[in-house]
Amino acid sequence: MDLNALWTLAVLLLVTYWPIVVVALVLVGGPLLGCVIVAAVGAVRAGVSRPEEARDVDVAAFFEEQAAAVGAGRNDSI
């Protein structure tokens, strides 16, 4: 089978089954486009965010503050 016959067959199938091709493109292309958008947004956010050491939180101090704020009015003996 030569190249012209293959192109003719491909065009014939595309013209005949174009609704199926459109649905397949939407069902496959939509999620792929969504993944690309999410990846791009994540890359931009990672690029413009502050360095890790600037976002460090003292976890022990946080929980001590929370325990002090809640401590007096709570009864866990039930």
Summary of the structure (lengths in Angstrom):
residues: 78
radius of gyration: 29.3
end to end distance: 82.9
largest distance: 86.4
contacts: 122
relative contact order: 0.05
helix: 82%
strand: 0%
